[in-house]
Amino acid sequence: MTMVDTTRRVPRVPTAGVVAAGVVLAALLVAVLVPDRLAAGPDEVDPLIALRPPDGTHWLGTDQLGRDVYARIVHGARISLVTGVAATVLAVVAGTLLGLLSALGGRLVDEVLMRAVDVLLALPGILLALLVIAVLGPGPVSELVAIAFAAVPGYARMIRGQALSVRRADYVTSAVAVGVRPIGLVWRHVLPNSLGPVLVLATLGTGSAIIIGSSLSFLGLGPRQPTPEWGAMLADGRDFLSTAWWVGVFPGLAITVTVVAVTVLGRRWQRRFEGLR
């Protein structure tokens, strides 16, 4: 008598990390590839179709000037994502230099830099960004610098802690004993072994950078009109939520979904990194 296998194979459900990675990859592909292929331009104005609801021609409707919301969101993805990623890279580079200088520059240098970092960490990131905008003036370059400046203290503090820990390791002590120069010591040993948690933090920081960038654009401190940017589009749609909800809701969804996906992906990498330590 043959036995019948009655067990059923349960289909594997994609984990949150896989879904988040897919969303981030899709957003990057959209930002890089799709805008140049769209038939409708983001700045094409047609008052005759202003505030038209979503339909087969305009998938996400049109705004108060008759511009296609879908086209503007897709073009805005390139601006919002590039701003978030570029600001994070700039902040990581600046924070790494400050953190290494603080950890390896002597007690006086460490004390001065870390007290300044503590003061900046006590202030909300959006407030630091607004202070930079107040000095430099509004605009896309000022927005990029402001976002990066707001994130530098966190990276500097983490790099300093990692560098101090690595500096006390046995292999670093051995390298010093055999005469490795300070520059070579930093480049070969201290820096590579300090960047792991910073890269994880940078993934999470990209989501924060997108939020701060969208907030600044919402306040009118980012790229000037008619440049499509998610935060600016959200600001345009706030006056039409009761009559044309799609003008503000879809840009808000784009910001929310992207930031949540980046954050989930960063948390997943953080848990994996901590599990390897």
C-alpha positions as CSV (number, residue, x, y, z in Angstrom):
1,M,0.0,0.0,0.0
2,T,1.5,3.3,-1.1
3,M,1.4,6.3,1.1
4,V,0.0,9.5,-0.3
5,D,1.7,12.7,0.6
6,T,-1.0,15.0,1.8
7,T,1.2,17.8,2.7
8,R,0.7,21.0,0.8
9,R,3.3,23.3,-0.3
10,V,2.6,26.8,1.0
11,P,3.6,29.4,-1.5
12,R,6.4,31.7,-0.2
13,V,5.2,35.2,0.5
14,P,7.8,37.9,-0.3
15,T,9.3,39.4,2.8
16,A,9.1,43.0,3.6
17,G,12.8,43.4,2.7
18,V,12.2,41.9,-0.7
19,V,9.2,44.1,-1.4
20,A,11.0,47.2,-0.2
21,A,14.0,46.4,-2.4
22,G,11.6,46.0,-5.3
23,V,10.0,49.3,-4.7
24,V,13.3,51.1,-4.4
25,L,14.6,49.5,-7.5
26,A,11.4,50.4,-9.4
27,A,11.7,54.0,-8.2
28,L,15.3,54.2,-9.4
29,L,14.4,52.7,-12.8
30,V,11.5,55.1,-13.2
31,A,13.7,58.0,-12.3
32,V,16.4,57.0,-14.7
33,L,14.5,55.5,-17.7
34,V,10.9,56.6,-17.9
35,P,10.9,60.5,-18.0
36,D,12.6,60.7,-21.4
37,R,10.0,58.2,-22.8
38,L,6.8,60.0,-21.7
39,A,4.7,61.6,-24.5
40,A,3.4,64.3,-22.1
41,G,5.8,66.8,-20.8
42,P,5.7,67.8,-17.1
43,D,5.3,71.5,-17.9
44,E,2.7,71.3,-20.7
45,V,-0.1,73.5,-19.7
46,D,-3.7,73.1,-21.0
47,P,-6.3,75.1,-19.2
48,L,-9.1,73.3,-21.0
49,I,-8.4,70.1,-19.1
50,A,-7.5,71.7,-15.7
51,L,-8.3,69.5,-12.7
52,R,-9.5,66.6,-14.8
53,P,-9.9,63.4,-12.7
54,P,-7.9,60.3,-13.5
55,D,-8.9,58.6,-16.7
56,G,-7.5,56.6,-19.6
57,T,-5.6,59.5,-21.0
58,H,-4.3,61.1,-17.8
59,W,-3.8,58.2,-15.5
60,L,-3.4,60.3,-12.3
61,G,-5.5,63.3,-13.5
62,T,-4.3,66.9,-14.2
63,D,-3.5,69.8,-11.9
64,Q,-4.9,73.3,-11.7
65,L,-3.0,74.3,-14.9
66,G,-3.9,71.2,-16.9
67,R,-0.5,69.6,-16.5
68,D,-0.4,65.8,-16.3
69,V,0.1,64.7,-12.7
70,Y,1.6,61.3,-13.7
71,A,4.2,62.9,-15.9
72,R,5.1,65.4,-13.2
73,I,5.4,62.6,-10.6
74,V,7.7,60.6,-12.8
75,H,9.9,63.6,-13.6
76,G,9.8,64.6,-10.0
77,A,11.1,61.2,-9.0
78,R,14.4,62.0,-10.7
79,I,14.7,65.3,-8.8
80,S,13.6,64.0,-5.4
81,L,15.7,60.8,-5.5
82,V,18.8,62.5,-6.9
83,T,18.6,65.2,-4.2
84,G,18.1,62.6,-1.4
85,V,21.0,60.3,-2.6
86,A,23.4,63.1,-3.4
87,A,22.8,64.9,-0.1
88,T,23.4,61.6,1.7
89,V,26.6,60.9,-0.1
90,L,27.8,64.5,0.6
91,A,26.9,64.1,4.3
92,V,28.7,60.7,4.6
93,V,31.9,62.1,3.1
94,A,31.9,65.2,5.3
95,G,30.9,63.2,8.4
96,T,33.6,60.7,7.7
97,L,36.3,63.3,7.5
98,L,35.1,65.0,10.6
99,G,34.7,61.8,12.5
100,L,38.2,60.6,11.6
101,L,39.7,63.9,12.4
102,S,38.0,63.9,15.8
103,A,39.1,60.3,16.6
104,L,42.7,60.6,15.4
105,G,43.5,64.3,15.8
106,G,44.2,64.5,19.5
107,R,42.3,65.3,22.6
108,L,41.8,69.0,22.0
109,V,40.6,68.5,18.4
110,D,38.2,65.8,19.6
111,E,36.8,67.9,22.4
112,V,36.1,70.9,20.1
113,L,34.6,68.9,17.3
114,M,32.4,66.7,19.4
115,R,31.0,69.7,21.4
116,A,30.1,71.3,18.2
117,V,28.5,68.1,16.9
118,D,26.6,67.7,20.2
119,V,25.1,71.2,19.7
120,L,24.0,70.4,16.2
121,L,22.6,67.0,17.2
122,A,20.4,68.8,19.7
123,L,18.6,70.7,16.9
124,P,16.1,69.1,14.6
125,G,17.4,68.3,11.1
126,I,14.7,70.4,9.4
127,L,15.7,73.4,11.6
128,L,19.4,73.0,10.6
129,A,18.4,72.8,7.0
130,L,16.2,76.0,7.3
131,L,19.2,77.8,8.9
132,V,21.4,76.9,5.9
133,I,18.7,78.0,3.5
134,A,18.4,81.3,5.3
135,V,22.1,81.9,4.8
136,L,22.5,80.6,1.2
137,G,19.0,81.5,-0.1
138,P,16.5,79.2,-1.7
139,G,17.3,77.0,-4.7
140,P,18.2,73.4,-5.6
141,V,21.9,73.7,-4.7
142,S,21.1,75.4,-1.4
143,E,18.6,72.7,-0.7
144,L,21.2,70.0,-1.4
145,V,23.7,71.6,0.9
146,A,21.1,72.2,3.6
147,I,20.0,68.5,3.7
148,A,23.6,67.3,3.8
149,F,24.6,69.8,6.6
150,A,21.7,68.6,8.7
151,A,22.9,65.0,8.4
152,V,26.6,65.5,8.9
153,P,26.6,65.4,12.8
154,G,25.1,62.0,13.0
155,Y,27.6,60.4,10.6
156,A,30.5,62.2,12.3
157,R,29.5,60.9,15.7
158,M,29.2,57.3,14.4
159,I,32.5,57.4,12.5
160,R,34.3,58.7,15.5
161,G,33.0,55.9,17.7
162,Q,33.9,53.3,15.1
163,A,37.3,54.7,14.5
164,L,38.1,54.8,18.3
165,S,37.1,51.2,18.6
166,V,39.1,50.1,15.6
167,R,42.2,52.1,16.7
168,R,42.4,50.0,19.8
169,A,42.3,46.7,17.9
170,D,45.3,44.3,18.0
171,Y,45.9,44.4,14.3
172,V,46.1,48.2,14.3
173,T,48.6,48.1,17.2
174,S,50.6,45.6,15.2
175,A,50.5,47.8,12.2
176,V,51.8,50.7,14.2
177,A,54.6,48.5,15.7
178,V,55.9,47.6,12.3
179,G,56.0,51.2,11.2
180,V,52.9,51.7,9.0
181,R,52.5,55.4,8.4
182,P,49.4,57.2,9.8
183,I,47.9,57.8,6.3
184,G,48.3,54.2,5.4
185,L,46.9,53.1,8.8
186,V,43.8,55.1,8.3
187,W,43.3,54.1,4.7
188,R,44.0,50.4,5.1
189,H,42.7,49.6,8.6
190,V,40.7,52.3,10.3
191,L,38.5,53.6,7.5
192,P,37.4,50.2,5.9
193,N,36.5,48.8,9.3
194,S,34.6,51.8,10.3
195,L,32.3,52.2,7.3
196,G,30.0,49.2,7.8
197,P,27.5,50.7,10.2
198,V,27.8,54.1,8.5
199,L,26.6,52.6,5.2
200,V,23.6,51.1,7.0
201,L,22.9,54.5,8.6
202,A,23.2,56.1,5.1
203,T,20.5,53.9,3.8
204,L,18.1,55.1,6.5
205,G,19.4,58.6,6.1
206,T,18.4,58.6,2.4
207,G,14.8,58.4,3.5
208,S,15.2,61.2,5.9
209,A,16.9,63.3,3.2
210,I,14.0,62.8,0.9
211,I,11.6,63.9,3.6
212,I,13.6,67.0,4.4
213,G,14.0,67.8,0.7
214,S,10.3,67.5,0.1
215,S,9.6,69.6,3.2
216,L,11.8,72.4,2.0
217,S,10.2,72.2,-1.5
218,F,6.7,72.2,0.2
219,L,7.7,75.5,1.9
220,G,8.9,76.9,-1.5
221,L,12.6,76.8,-0.6
222,G,13.6,74.1,-3.2
223,P,13.6,74.1,-7.0
224,R,11.6,76.9,-8.5
225,Q,8.3,76.5,-10.4
226,P,7.5,75.0,-12.8
227,T,10.1,72.3,-11.9
228,P,8.3,69.1,-10.9
229,E,9.2,68.1,-7.4
230,W,7.2,65.9,-5.1
231,G,7.1,68.3,-2.1
232,A,6.2,71.3,-4.4
233,M,3.5,69.3,-6.0
234,L,2.1,68.4,-2.6
235,A,2.1,72.1,-1.8
236,D,0.2,72.9,-5.0
237,G,-2.4,70.3,-4.2
238,R,-3.2,71.3,-0.7
239,D,-5.7,73.9,-1.9
240,F,-7.6,71.3,-4.0
241,L,-8.1,68.4,-1.6
242,S,-11.8,68.9,-1.4
243,T,-12.4,69.4,-5.1
244,A,-9.5,67.6,-6.9
245,W,-7.9,65.3,-4.3
246,W,-5.6,63.6,-6.9
247,V,-3.4,66.7,-7.3
248,G,-2.0,66.4,-3.8
249,V,-2.7,62.8,-2.8
250,F,-0.6,61.1,-5.5
251,P,2.6,63.1,-4.9
252,G,2.1,62.4,-1.2
253,L,1.8,58.7,-1.8
254,A,5.0,58.8,-3.9
255,I,6.9,60.4,-1.0
256,T,5.4,58.0,1.5
257,V,5.9,54.8,-0.4
258,T,9.5,55.6,-1.3
259,V,10.5,56.7,2.1
260,V,8.9,53.7,3.8
261,A,10.6,51.3,1.3
262,V,14.0,52.9,1.9
263,T,13.5,52.7,5.6
264,V,12.4,49.1,5.6
265,L,15.4,48.2,3.5
266,G,17.7,50.0,5.8
267,R,16.3,48.3,8.9
268,R,16.7,45.0,7.2
269,W,20.3,45.7,6.4
270,Q,20.8,46.9,10.0
271,R,19.6,43.7,11.5
272,R,21.7,41.6,9.1
273,F,24.8,43.7,9.9
274,E,24.2,43.4,13.6
275,G,23.7,39.6,13.3
276,L,27.1,39.3,11.6
277,R,28.9,41.2,14.3
